[in-house]
Amino acid sequence: MDSLIPQLGLALAIGLLVGLERGWRERETPDGGRTAGIRTYGIAGLLGGIVAALAVSLNAPSVLIAGFLGFTAVFAWYKARESVHDQNYSVTGVVAALSVFALGALSVVGDHRAAAAAGTALAAVLASRDLLHGLLRRISWIELRSALVLAVMTAIILPLLPSRAIDPWGGFNPQQVWLFTVLTAAISFLGYIAVRAFGTTRGALVSGLAGAVISSTAVTVALARSAKTGANPWPLAGAATLAATVSTIRVTAIVAIVAPSVLGVAGLAILAAIGGFTLCGILFLSRHAISGEGTQLPRNPFELGPLALFAVLFAVVSTVSAAFSVGSSSGMVATSAITGTFDVDVAVLSALRLLGQPATVEAVGHAVLIALTTNALGRLSVAAVAGPVRFWLPLAGATAVAVALGYAAFAMLPHFEWPGPPAVMGSSS
């Protein structure tokens, strides 16, 4: 009895919470002009709890089933009359009331914490009607498809993959490879959503910084082409330099999520390089204002083709790195240097994948720094091919400053132990 009282109180609270949102939305309706308000929803939750308690006391689940069906019939009948009068075809109120009754029952016979969380989520979803409807009006089919693909990748494909290494060296774990692929896709998608939220028509700077979340190399090529058409190269070089900053921050975020212990080795060097890129970028931008519409960002947060290529490349690099790292970490560092030239995410994630067995934190930290360095040099190479000297020369100076500051910080400042577990995920033997 003592435990039943707070459970019934929770059932009532869930109904009142949902009823508060429903009643506020229809607050202008005269009394008696609507089927349910704050009181009715509150009573519905309490009724669900009472019926569930009776079912437990009588050891008769049929009581709960009959109560739910009876409540559904009565509420739906009244709601149907209201819909005919108002010419409203929305069924949200009925579904909300049935959910309140069910959550009230769950509060008594199930997990009360799950019931409380679900009731809060229900009220939040109901209150977000305008936001969600506005989002549906603004979202494109490509963006919706990308979100669905990401959901399928995470909820369906990931659990089906084997969670053990299937190669002799312990480098190719399909589930871990796909997890890192999903992580990269999610970061790209979130960056794309940020671009959509803040707009992309503020010139090359905003476009470059936002586009670097997806691909700093692509942004650099676009800016180099703009400089080649006669635009002022200094601010474009500044935008490309700050895009390199964003790319480095993105990689640092991946390291912090997957293996935060590596930041104890490489964190200060990366921070120094970020500072160098940022200062040089600001200096270049101060020489002249950016004009024009800027670069065009990718229309899709991630394409299936490049994403599949990323997964294959990541699997190959992980396997090769593991094979070369048997008995020595120099092979992993060499692989990171080569791969980082054209895809820093693959290089860094492949190195992080080997943390613990066989690679040490120190070796993985070296591999991450090498991958960032070669990626910066690769980005500079495409800038030199696609743009004029006045564009890539300032970018080369900024790259040299960032690399020099990063090396100085790595060589002169002490490494430290990062608090917490050494890695989120390591190899399995």
VEXTITOR-825224 format. One record per atom (N, C-alpha, C): x, y, z. Coordinates in steps of 0.02 Angstrom, whole numbers, plus 32768, in hexadecimal, padded with zeros to 4 digits. Layout:
N
XYZ
...
//
This chain:
429
80297FC48000
800080008000
802B803F8000
8062803C8027
808D8077802B
80AB80877FE7
80BE80527FC1
80DB805F7F7F
80A780717F4B
8068805D7F56
8034806A7F25
802280B47F22
802580D77F5A
8012811E7F5C
804081487F30
808381437F37
80AD816B7F09
80A781557EC0
809881157EB4
808F80FF7E6F
8051811E7E50
801B81217E77
7FDE81437E5E
7FEA818D7E57
801281A97E85
802381F07E7E
804981FE7E3E
807681D17E2B
809B81D97DEC
806C81D47DB1
803D81A57DB4
800C819E7D7E
7FE381DE7D75
7FCE81FB7DAD
7FAA823A7DAA
7FD682727D8F
801582747DA4
804282A97D8E
804E82A57D43
805582697D28
805E82627CE0
8022827E7CBA
7FE7826D7CD2
7FAB82887CB2
7FA682D37CB6
7FB782EF7CF1
7FB483377CF9
7FE7835A7CCC
8022833C7CC5
8056835B7C9A
803F835E7C52
802583267C39
800C83267BF4
7FCE83537BEF
7FA383517C21
7F67837C7C20
7F7783C57C22
7FAE83D77C42
7FC3841D7C44
7FD284367BFD
7FF5840D7BD7
800584217B92
7FC684237B67
7F9B83F07B6E
7F5E83EE7B47
7F2F84277B5A
7F2984347B9B
7EFD846A7BB1
7F1584AE7B9C
7F5784B97B9F
7F7284FA7B8A
7F6585067B40
7F6B84D37B17
7F6184DB7ACF
7F1884ED7ABF
7EE984D57AE8
7EA384E37ADD
7E8685107B13
7EAF853C7B2E
7E9A85657B67
7E6485977B54
7E5D85A87B14
7E2B85D87AFF
7DE685B87AF6
7DE485757AF7
7DA485527AED
7D79855A7B2B
7D3885697B25
7D0C856F7B5F
7D07852E7B86
7CF885337BC6
7CEF84F87BF0
7CB984CC7BD2
7CC8848A7BD0
7C9A845B7BB3
7C9D84577B68
7CCA847E7B49
7CCE847F7B00
7D03844F7AE5
7D25842C7B11
7D5783FC7AFA
7D5083BB7B1F
7D6983867B01
7D6283437B20
7D8B833D7B5F
7DC983547B5D
7DF683497B95
7E2483857B9F
7E3283937BDE
7E6183C77BF0
7E8F83AD7C26
7EAA83DA7C4E
7EDB83C67C7F
7EBD83957CB2
7E7F83A07CC7
7E6183737CF9
7E53832F7CDC
7E38832C7C9F
7E2782EC7C81
7E6582C17C74
7E9A82E17C5B
7ED782BB7C4F
7EF582A37C92
7EF382CE7CC4
7F0B82B87D06
7EE4827D7D20
7EA1827F7D1A
7E7782477D31
7E8482097D07
7E9382127CC6
7EA181D97C9B
7EDF81B47CB2
7F1381DA7CC4
7F4F81BA7CDE
7F4281967D1F
7F1D81B67D4C
7F0C81977D8C
7EE181597D81
7EB2815C7D52
7E8781237D43
7EB180E87D2B
7EE280F67D00
7F0E80C07CEA
7F32809F7D23
7F4980C77D53
7F6B80AB7D8D
7F3C80827DB8
7EFF809A7DC2
7ECE80767DEC
7EBB80347DCC
7EAD80347D8B
7E9A7FF67D69
7ED47FC47D6C
7F117FDC7D63
7F4B7FAF7D67
7F527F927DAD
7F467FBB7DE0
7F4A7FA27E25
7F157F6E7E33
7ED97F797E1A
7EA37F477E21
7EB57F057DFE
7ED37F0B7DC2
7EE77ECF7D9E
7F1A7EA67DC5
7F497EC97DE6
7F7B7EA67E0E
7F5B7E877E4C
7F2F7EAC7E6D
7F0F7E937EAA
7EE47E567E9C
7EC07E567E64
7E947E1E7E52
7EB87DE77E2B
7EF97DF57E1C
7F1F7DC57DF4
7EFB7DB67DB2
7EE17DEB7D93
7EB97DE37D56
7ECF7E187D24
7EFE7E087CF8
7F137E397CC5
7EDA7E4F7C99
7EA57E277C94
7E6D7E397C6A
7E4B7E797C82
7E517E887CC3
7E347EC67CDE
7E557F027CBE
7E977F007CB8
7EBB7F377C99
7EAA7F3D7C4F
7EA67F047C2D
7E967F057BE5
7E507F227BDA
7E217F0B7C03
7DDC7F247BFC
7DD87F6E7C0D
7DFC7F847C40
7DFC7FCA7C52
7E187FF67C1B
7E4E7FDF7BFD
7E6D80067BC7
7E3E800A7B8B
7E1F7FD27B78
7DF17FD37B3F
7DB37FFE7B4E
7D9A7FFA7B8B
7D6180237B9D
7D71806D7B9C
7DAB80807BB7
7DC080C67BB5
7DC980DE7B6D
7DE680B37B44
7DF180C57AFD
7DAE80D37ADB
7D7D80A77AE7
7D3C80B07AC5
7D1A80F07ADB
7D1980FD7B1C
7CF681397B36
7D1981797B1D
7D5B817B7B24
7D7F81B87B11
7D7A81C47AC6
7D82818E7A9F
7D7F81967A56
7D3A81AD7A3F
7D0581967A61
7CC281AB7A4D
7CB981F67A58
7CCE820E7A93
7CC782567AA0
7CF4827E7A71
7D2F82667A64
7D5D828A7A38
7D42828C79F0
7D20825779DC
7D0382567999
7CCC828A7992
7CA3829279C5
7C6F82C679C4
7C8E830B79C0
7CC4831679E6
7CE6835779E4
7D04836379A0
7D2083307980
7D408338793E
7D0C834A790A
7CD1832B790E
7C9B833B78DE
7C85838378E7
7C8083997924
7C6A83DE7931
7C9D84107919
7CDE84027926
7D1384327915
7D30842678CF
7D1B83F078AE
7D3783DD786D
7D8383D67873
7D9783B178A5
7DDE83A678B3
7DEC835B78AE
7E1D83497886
7E2C8302787B
7E6982EA78A1
7E82831178CF
7EBE82FE78F5
7EAC82C87928
7ED68295792C
7ECC825F795C
7EFE82647996
7F24829B7998
7F5882A279CB
7F3B829E7A11
7F0382BF7A1D
7EE682BE7A60
7ED482797A77
7EB982507A4A
7EA7820B7A5C
7EE581E37A6D
7F1781E77A43
7F5581C27A4F
7F7681D87A90
7F74821A7A9E
7F9182337ADB
7F6C82187B18
7F2A82177B14
7F0381FD7B4D
7F1081B37B58
7F13818B7B24
7F2281447B2B
7F68813A7B48
7F9781647B33
7FDB815F7B4E
7FDC81707B98
7FB681A27BAC
7FB381B57BF3
7F96817B7C1C
7F61815C7C04
7F4381247C28
7F7780EB7C2E
7F9980DB7BF7
7FCA80A47BF8
800580B47C25
801C80F27C24
805481057C50
803F81057C99
800081177CA7
7FE781127CEB
7FE880CA7D03
7FD4809C7CD8
7FD880557CE9
801F803E7CF2
804C80567CC7
809280437CCC
80B1805C7D0D
809A80947D26
80B480AF7D65
80A780807D9F
807380577D9A
8060802B7DD1
807C7FE57DC8
80787FCA7D8B
808A7F837D81
80CD7F7C7D5D
80ED7FB27D49
812C7FAD7D25
81627FD87D43
818F7FEF7D19
81C880197D2E
81AF80617D35
81AB80797D72
819180BD7D7C
81BF80F27D60
820180E37D5D
823081147D40
822581197CF5
821980E17CD5
820B80E37C8D
81CA81077C80
819880FD7CAB
815881207CA3
8161816B7CA9
818781817CDB
819381C87CE5
81B881E67CAA
81EB81C37C91
821181DC7C58
81E581E07C1A
81BD81AB7C0F
819281AA7BD4
815C81E07BD8
814181EC7C13
810F82227C1B
812C82667C0C
816982727C23
818A82B17C15
819782B87BCB
81AF82827BAB
81BC82847B63
817C82907B3C
814582717B52
8105827A7B31
80EF82C37B33
80F482E27B6E
80E183287B74
810E83547B49
814F83447B47
817E836C7B1F
816E83677AD4
815E832B7ABD
814D83227A76
810D83487A65
80DC83457A90
809D83697A84
80A983B47A82
80D483CD7AAE
80E284157AB1
810D842C7A76
812D83FE7A53
815A84107A1C
8137840F79D8
80F5841379D7
80D1840D7998
80E784417966
80E98480797A
80FA84B6794B
814284AE7932
816F849B7960
81B58492794C
81BC8459791B
819C84207929
81A283E678FD
818183F378B9
8146841478B9
81258423787A
814E84547850
816C84857872
819884B4784E
81D484917831
81F084617857
8229843B783D
821684127800
81DC83F47801
81C583CD77C7
81BD83F97789
81A884377793
819F8464775A
81E2847A773D
8216847D7767
825784957750
8284845D7737
827A8420774F
82A983EB773F
829E83D376F8
82D483C076D7
82CF83A67693
82D183597695
82BF833B765B
82BF82F27659
830582D67663
833882F77648
837C82DE7650
839082DE769A
837D831276BE
838D83157705
836782E0772D
832782D6771B
830082A3773D
831D825E772F
8330825276F1
834D821276DF
838E82067705
83B7823A770C
83F582337731
83E98221777A
83B682417798
83A6823177DE
838E81E977E4
836581D277B4
834D818D77B5
8386815B77AB
83B4816C777D
83ED81407772
8417813B77B1
8422817477D2
844881737810
842581487845
83E3814D7849
83BE81247879
83C480D97869
83BF80C87829
83C780827815
840D80687824
843F80927816
8484807F7824
848E8070786E
846D80987899
8478809378E1
844E805C7900
840D805B78F1
83DE80307915
83D77FEB78F6
83E57FE378B6
83DA7FA37894
841B7F807882
84457FA3785C
84827F837843
84B47F76787B
84C07FA878A5
84F47FA278D9
84EA7F667907
84AE7F597922
84A77F1F794F
84AF7EDC792B
84A67ED978E9
84AA7E9A78C4
84F17E8578B4
85207EB478B7
85657EA578A4
85897E8078DC
85B87E5478C9
85E07E3178FD
86097E627926
860C7E567967
86317E837994
86747E6679A8
86937E41797B
86D57E237988
87007E2B794A
87417E2A7954
876F7E2F791C
876C7DEF78F3
876C7DF678B1
87677DBB7886
87A67DB2785C
87DA7DD8786B
881A7DD07848
884E7DB77879
88857D9B7861
88B77D7E788F
88D97DB078BC
88D97DF178A8
88FE7E2378CF
88D17E4A7900
88917E3D78FF
88637E5E792D
88547EA6791A
885B7EB778DA
884F7EFC78C4
880B7F0978A7
87EC7ED67889
87AD7EE07867
87747EC47891
87557EEF78B8
871A7EDF78DE
86DF7F0178BC
86B47EDD7899
867F7EFD7870
86547F2D7897
86407F1C78D4
86147F4778FB
86387F88790E
86787F837921
869C7FBF7934
86AA7FEB78F7
86BB7FCD78BF
86C67FF37881
86868019786F
864D7FF77873
860E80187862
85FB804D7895
860C804178D5
85FE80727909
862280B478FB
866280AF78E7
868780EB78D7
866D810C7897
865580E47868
86368100782C
85F78127783E
85CF810A786A
8592812C7881
85A5816C78A6
85D9816978CF
85EF81A478F4
860281DD78C5
862981CD7891
863D81FF7861
8600821B783B
85D381EF7828
859782067804
856C82337831
856782227871
853F824A789F
855D828F78A8
859F829378AE
85C082D478B6
85B482FE7878
85B982E0783D
85AC830577FF
8564831D77FC
853682F17810
84EF8303780D
84E0833C783E
84FB8339787A
84F0836F78AB
850D83B17892
854883AC7872
856583E87856
853A8406781E
851D83DA77F6
84F183F177C0
84B2841277DD
849683F57811
845B84127831
846C8457784D
84A8845E7869
84BD84A07882
84C184D3784A
84D984BD7810
84DB84EA77D6
8495850077C3
846684D077C1
842184E077AF
8401850E77E2
841485077821
83F585307855
840D85777853
844E85827843
846B85C57846
847285E67802
846485C077CC
846685DE778A
84AA85D87769
84AA85DB7726
84E885D27700
84F5860C76D0
84D5864476D9
84DC867B76A9
850486B576C6
852B86AA76F9
855286E07718
859886E476FE
85A686C876C4
85E886D076A7
8613869376B1
8651869A7698
868086627699
8693864D76DF
8694867B770F
86AA86697752
867A86387773
863A864A7774
8609861D7793
860685DB776D
860585DE772B
860385A27703
86408576770F
867A85967713
86B7856F771D
86B9854E7761
86A885737795
86A9855777D8
8676851F77E0
863A852977C5
860784F677CA
861884BA779F
863084C77762
864184907736
867B8466774F
86A884837777
86E1845E7792
86CB842777C1
868F842D77DD
867583F77807
866C83B877DD
865D83C1779C
86548389776F
86958377774C
86B683A9772E
86F5839B770B
871C83DC7703
875283E37729
877B841F7723
87A1842076E1
87B183E576C6
87D483E27686
87A783FC764E
876783E8764F
873983FF761C
8730844B7621
872C8465765D
872684AD7666
876484D1764C
879E84B57659
87DC84D47642
87DE84D775F6
87CA84A175D5
87C884A1758C
879784D57572
875D84DA7591
872B850C757A
874585537583
8765856075BB
878185A375C7
87BB85B17597
87E3857E7588
881B85877559
880085997514
87CB857A7500
87AD858974BF
879185D074BD
877485E574F6
875B862A74F9
8795865C74F3
87CD864C7513
88088679750F
8823867B74C7
881E864374A4
883886407460
8810866A742F
87D086777440
87A686A07414
87B286EA741D
87DD86FD744B
87ED87447453
87D887627495
87B7873B74C1
87A487567502
87E28761752E
87DA878D755E
8811879D758B
8828875D75AF
8866874775A6
887B870675C1
88868706760D
88948740762A
88A587417671
886B872B769E
883187487698
87FA873176C2
87E586EA76B2
87EC86D57673
87DC86907662
880E86617682
884D86747683
887F864C76A7
8870864A76F1
88568683770C
884386847753
880A86547761
87D986537733
87A18624773C
87B985DC7738
87E685CD770A
8801858A7705
882985777743
884D85A8775F
8874859A779C
8846858C77D7
881185B377DD
87E285A67813
87BB85657807
87B2855277C8
8794851177BA
87C184D977D2
880384E277CC
883284B177E8
882B84AD7834
881D84E67854
881284E7789C
87D584BC78AE
879F84C77889
876184A17896
876D8456788B
879184447856
87A083FE7849
87C883DF7882
87F98404789B
882183EA78D3
87F783E27912
87CA8412791E
879E840D7958
877083D17950
875883C47913
872C838A7907
875083497918
878E83437901
87B583077910
87C18301795B
87CF8339797C
87D9833779C4
879A832079E8
8760833479CF
8721831D79ED
871A82D279E5
872D82B779AB
872A826F79A1
8757824B79D2
8794826479DB
87C382467A0A
87A782497A51
878A82827A63
876E82897AA7
873582597AB3
870E824A7A80
86D6821C7A88
86ED81D47A89
871A81C27A5C
872D817B7A54
876281667A86
8796818F7A8D
87CF817C7AB8
87EC81BB7AD9
87CC81D47B0E
87E382137B2C
882A820F7B49
884281D37B59
888581CE7B76
88BB81E47B45
88AD81E17B03
88DE81F67AD1
88EB82417AD6
88BA82677AEF
88C482B07AF6
88FB82C07B27
890A82927B55
8942829D7B83
898582A07B5F
8989827F7B26
89C682807AFE
89C482B67AC9
898D82BB7AA5
898A82E87A6B
896283277A77
893F832D7AAF
891183647AB9
893283A97AB7
896983B27ADA
898A83F47ADC
89A684077A98
89C283D67A74
89DC83E47A30
89A383F87A01
896B83D57A06
893283E679DB
8918842B79ED
8915843A7A2E
88FE847C7A44
892B84B37A2A
896D84A87A2B
899B84DA7A10
899284E379C5
898784AC79A1
897C84B17959
893B84D7794A
890784CA7971
88C884EE7968
88D385387973
88F9854A79A6
8908859079B3
892D85B07979
895D858C795D
898385A77924
895785B378E7
892D858178D6
88FF858A789E
88CF85C578AA
88B585C978E7
888485FD78F6
88A2864378F0
88DC864D790E
88FC868F790C
890D86A378C4
89288674789D
893886847857
88FA8693782F
88C5866C783B
888786797816
886A86BD7825
886B86D17864
885287137876
887D874A7857
88BE873F7855
88EC876F7837
88DE877877ED
88D3874077CA
88C687447782
888387677775
88528758779D
881087777794
881187C277A0
883C87D877CD
883E881F77DD
885B884A77A5
8879882A7774
88978851773D
8863886B770C
882A88497708
87F7885E76D8
87B6883B76EA
877E885D76DE
873C883F76EC
872B880C76B6
870987D876CA
86F387A6769A
86B587BF7676
86B387B47636
867987C7760F
8660878B75E8
8625879275CD
860A875C75A5
85DE872E75CE
85C586FC75AC
859886CD75CC
85BC869375ED
85FE868F75E3
8622865A7605
861D861875E0
863485E47600
863485A375E2
85F1858175EB
85E6855075C1
85A9852875C6
85B784EB75F1
858E84E17623
859784A8764F
8578846A762E
858E842F7643
856F83F37629
852483F37635
84FD83DD7603
84B583DD760A
849C83A47635
84C683737642
84B283397668
84E4833076A2
84CD832576DF
84FB831D7717
852B82E2770E
851382AC76F0
8540827776DC
851F824D76A6
8546823B7674
852E8212763D
853E81C9764C
8514819D7632
851D8156763F
855E813B7620
856F815375E5
85AB813C75C4
85EA814B75EC
85F7818B75FB
8632819B7624
8631817B7669
85F581727685
85F0815376C7
8605810A76C4
85EE80E67690
860280A17687
864D809C767A
866780CB7652
86AF80CD7645
86D680D97685
86BC810576B1
86DC811176F1
86DF80D1771A
86A880AC771D
86A6806E7744
86D9803B772A
86DB803376E7
870A800476C9
8752801976D6
875F805A76CB
87A2807376D6
87B7806D771E
8789807B774C
879780767793
87A6802D77A6
877F7FFE778A
878B7FB77798
87D07FA1777F
87E27FB77743
88237FA47726
885C7FC2774F
88568003775F
888B80247785
8891800577CB
88587FF577EB
885A7FD7782E
887E7F94782C
886F7F6C77F8
888E7F2A77F3
88D97F3177E5
88EA7F5D77B6
89317F6677A5
89577F8277E1
893A7FB27804
895B7FCF783F
89667F9A7874
89337F70787F
893B7F3B78B1
89727F0A789D
89747EF9785C
89A77ECA7845
89ED7EE8784C
89F57F27783B
8A367F487840
8A4A7F567888
8A187F5978B4
8A277F6C78F9
8A397F307924
8A397EF57908
8A4A7EB9792F
8A957EBD7940
8AA27EC57981
8AE77ECA7998
8B067F0E7993
8AE67F3D7971
8B027F807968
8ACA7FB17958
8AD17FEF7970
8A9F80237962
8AB3804E7927
8AEE8043790A
8B03806D78D2
8AD880627895
8AC08025788B
8A9480187852
8A54803E7856
8A3680437893
89F88068789C
8A0380B2788D
8A3B80CD78A4
8A4B81147899
8A548121784E
8A7680F4782C
8A8180FC77E4
8A3F80F977BE
8A1480CB77D2
89D280C677B1
89A9810577BD
89AC812077F9
8987815D7809
89A1819877E0
89E3819A77D6
8A0081D077AE
89E881CE7766
89E681927749
89D1818B7703
8986819976FC
895E817B7728
891581817723
88FF81C87733
891F81E87764
890C822B7778
8912825F7741
893A8250770F
8942828076D8
8901828D76B4
88D7825876AD
889982617688
885B825976B3
8860823C76EE
882582367719
883B82317762
883982697785
8852826977CA
8824824277F9
87E4824077EB
87B6821B7816
87C681D17815
87D181B577D9
87E2816E77D4
8823816077F9
8856818B77EF
88968180780F
88918182785B
886F81B57875
886981BD78BD
8840818578DD
8807817578BF
87DD814178DB
87FE80FD78D7
882480F078A3
884880B1789E
887D80AB78D5
889E80E278E4
88D080E1791A
88AE80D8795E
887780FC7969
885480F579A9
883980AF79B2
8827808F797B
880D804B797E
883F801A799D
888080287996
88B47FFA79AD
88CB800A79F4
88AC803A7A15
88C2804D7A58
88B880137A88
88EB80067AB0
88E97FD07AE2
890D7F937AC9
88F57F747A94
89147F3B7A75
89127F437A2A
894C7F487A08
898F7F437A24
89AF7F877A33
898F7FBE7A22
89AF80007A25
89A6801F7A6A
89D980457A7F
89D680697ABF
89B780AE7AB4
89A780CF7AEB
898B81127AE7
89BD81417AC5
89FC813A7AD6
8A3081667AB9
8A34815C7A6E
8A33811E7A57
8A3881117A10
89FB812A79EA
89C081217A06
8983813A79E6
8984818679E3
899C81A67A19
89A281EF7A18
89D0820779E0
8A0881E479D7
8A3681F5799F
8A1281ED795C
89ED81B77955
89CA81AA7915
899681E07907
897381F6793A
8941822B7931
8962826C791A
8999827E7939
89BC82BC7927
89D982B778E0
89F4827D78CF
8A0E8274788B
89D682797858
899D825B7867
8964825E7838
894D82A6782E
894982CD7864
89368313785E
8968833B7835
89A8832C783F
89DD8350781A
89DB834077D0
89D8830177BF
89D682EF7777
899583077756
895E8309777C
892183237760
8927836D7750
89488392777D
895383D97770
897F83E37732
89B183B9772A
89DC83BD76EE
89B683AA76AF
898B837776B4
89618365767B
8931839B7667
891483BD769A
88E783F5768D
890D842E766B
894A843A7680
8973846E7661
8984845C7619
898F841B760C
89A0840675C8
896784137598
8929840275AB
88F1840E757E
88E484597575
88F4848175A9
88EE84C975A3
891F84E4756F
895C84C87570
898F84DF7540
897C84CC74F9
895A849374F0
8946847E74AD
890A84A67495
88DA84B474C1
889B84D274AC
889B851E74AF
88C8853D74D4
88C6858574DE
890685A774CB
890585E974CA
8941861074B9
8972861274F4
89AE862A74E5
89E3862E7518
89CD865B7551
89AB86917542
899786C17577
896386A375A6
8945866B7592
8916864975BF
893A861475E9
896085E875C9
897C85B075EE
89BB85C37616
89DC85FA7603
8A18860D7629
8A0786237670
89D4864E767B
89C0865C76C0
89A9861D76E5
898585F076C2
897085B276E2
89AC858776F5
89DF858876CB
8A1C856376DB
8A3E85807719
8A3E85C3771E
8A5B85E2775A
8A3485D07799
89F285D17794
89C985BF77CE
89D3857677E1
89D9854A77AF
89E6850377BD
8A2984FA77DF
8A5C851E77C7
8A9E851977E6
8A9C8531782F
8A798567783C
8A7385817881
8A50854E78AD
8A1985327895
89F3850278BD
8A1C84C378CB
8A3F84AA7898
8A67846E78A2
8AA1847C78D2
8AC084B678CA
8AF884C778F6
8AE184CE793F
8AA984F0794A
8A8F84F8798E
8A7B84B479AB
8A5B848B7982
8A4884497999
8A84841E79AC
8AB884217982
8AF483FA7991
8B17841379D0
8B1A845579D7
8B3A84727A12
8B14845E7A52
8AD284607A4F
8AAB844C7A89
8AB384037A99
8AB783D97A65
8AC083927A70
8B0483827A8D
8B3883A67A75
8B7C83977A8B
8B8D83B67ACF
8B7183EF7ADE
8B8684147B19
8B57840D7B55
8B1784037B48
8AE783FF7B7F
8ADE83B67B94
8AD383AB7BD4
8ACD83667BEC
8A8B83467BD7
8A8E83057BCE
8A5182E07BC1
8A3282CE7C05
89F282BF7C05
89D082B47C45
899D827D7C3D
898982617C76
8956822D7C76
8911824D7C74
88E982377C45
88A582517C40
8879822B7C71
8851824F7C99
8827822B7CCA
87F282017CA8
87E181CA7CC8
87AD819F7CAE
87CA81637C8B
87A1813B7C69
87B780FE7C48
87E5810F7C0E
881480E37BFB
884380F27BC6
882480F77B82
87EA80D87B77
87CC80DA7B35
878480C37B3A
875C80DC7B0C
871880C47B08
8715807F7AEA
874280717ABB
873F80327A97
8785801E7A82
87987FE47A8E
87D97FCB7A78
87D07F8A7A53
88087F6C7A3E
88067F2E7A19
87F77EF57A47
87DA7EC27A2D
87CE7E857A53
87FD7E4F7A3B
88177E297A69
88477DF67A56
88247DB67A41
//
